[in-house]
Amino acid sequence: MRDFFVHSVFFGAVLSLAAYELGLLLKKKWRLAVLNPLLTGTLCVMAVLTLLQTDYADYNAGAKYISYLLTPATVCLAVPLYQQLSLLKKNLKAVIGGITAGVLTSLIGVFLLAKLFSLTHEQYVTLLPKSITTAIGIGVSEELGGIATITVASIIITGILGNVIAEDLCKIFRIEEPVAKGLALGTASHAIGTAKAMELGEIEGAMSSLAIAVAGLLTVAVAPVFAKLM
C-alpha cells in the first residue's frame, strides 16, 4: 500500500497541496507570523518523506507539475500592477531608485558575506540570485556556474524570512507609505514577499509585483559583473 501511494503519479502534488492547506489552517487559527504556510508546509512535507522513507526523486515526480504553474502565476501579478498604473507613473523615479537600491544592496550583501566566510566562487554565485523569483534565479545560478538546487533553497528561505518579518520591520522603522512597503517586499523577497504585500493592501501588492519583474531583470544584468569580483 505504501509503495503504491508513494509511487503514484500525483503523490508529490497531493502531498504538497495538503501540507500547504494545513499551513493555511494553522496560520488562520493562531495568526502568528512565524506560521507561514510555505514554511509549515515545507516542514510537513519533509516530515512525511522522512516517515515514509521516500526519496526526493519519487516525491518530485509528482510535485514537478506544480512547478509548471510558477511562471504563469508570476505573469498574473501584472494584473494588480495595471490597476495601479496611475500611481506608478506618479512615483516612477522613486520606484526605479528604490528597486535599484534594493538589488544592489542584495548583491553587495552577498559579496561581503562571501568574503567574510571565505566562500568559494561556486558558493558565492549560488547565493547571488537569492532575492529574485525562482523562475529567473535558477537560470542566473546555472549561467554563473552555481548550484541550482541550493539557489532554490536560498530563494525560498529569503522569501519566507521576508514574509515573516516584513510587517514588524515596517513598524519598527515606521514605514507607512504603501509604495515603499510594496517595493521593499518585492525587491527583497520576490513572490513570497508579494503574497504578504497583497495581504497589506492593493497598492503594496501592485508595487511588489512590479518589483519582482524589475529586480529580476536588473539582477540578470548586474549579477555577471558581481560574479567576476570573486
Secondary structure, DSSP 8 states (H G I E B T S, - for coil): -HHHHHTSTTHHHHHHHHHHHHHHHHHHHH--TT--HHHHHHHHHHHHHHHTT--HHHHHHHHHHHHTTHHHHHHTTHHHHHHTHHHHHHTHHHHHHHHHHHHHHHHHHHHHHHHHTT--HHHHHHHTTTTS-HHHHHHHHHHHT--HHHHHHHHHHHHHHHHHHHHHHHHHTT---HHHHHHHHHHHHHHHHHHHHHHH-HHHHHHHHHHHHHHHHHHHHHHHHHHTT-
